[in-house]
């Protein structure tokens, strides 16, 4: 799989939506138990993983992201799953 400059991890697709809207040439694939997306932000290559809720899933998704794309930076984003309507 392709190297990424930046990796993003979030539990829910809604948390990733703003990043996906800005992503140029987006691609989507499933790797193991997680859904990955990727593309470019200007010159930066970005890999995005949707982990699903929970600490253990976030940890496994981050590990899968690191192994698959070796990003220099990883950002955990989103908190929508923790909100109550």
N, C-alpha and C positions, 0 to 999 in steps of 0.2 A: 504494500500500500504506500501511497505517497507521503512524503514528509510534509509536515505543516509547520509554519512559523508560530502560530497561535492555536491553542486548543480551548474550546469552550465546553463546559459541562452544565447541564440543567436537567431537572427532573421532568419537566413537562414541556410539550411542544409550544404551548402558549408563551412560556418563558423565553423560548428561542425565537419566536416569530419576528421580533424587531431585528435580530441579527440576520435571520434568513432573508428578510426583505432587502437588506443592504448588500447581501452576498452576490457577487458577480459569478456567472456560470455555475450555479448550484448543482450539486450532484447528491444523490441519496443512495445508500446501500445499507444492508444489514450485515453486521459482523458479530457472529456469536449471538448473544442474547440482547444486543443493543442496536439501535438505529443510529447510523452516522450520516451526517451531511457535511459537505465541504464545498469550498470554492475560494474566491479571492475577494479581499477587501483592498482595493487599489493594487499594490504590489505584494501584499502579504497573503500567504496561503493559510487558510483557516480550516480546521477540522472541528466539527460540532457533534457532540454526542448527547442523545436524550436518554437519561439513565432510568427514569421512573422514580417514584418516591422512595425515600428512606436512605439512611446513612450507608448501609451495607451495599445497596445498589449504586449509590454515588461513588463509593470507593472502587467497586468492580468496574464501573464505567470509566472512571478516571484511569485505572490501570490499563484497561483495554485501549483507551485513547493513547496513552503513553507508549504502549508496546507497538501499536499500529502506525502511529504518525510521528513519534519523537518530537513533539513541539518544544520550542524553547520556553514558552510561557503557557500556563494553564490558568484559566479563569473559571471559577464557579459562579454561576449567575442565576438569578431568579429566586423568588420566595413565594410565588403564587400558591403553591401547594400548602403553605402554612397559614393562609388566610381563611377566615370563616366568612361566608356571605352574610 
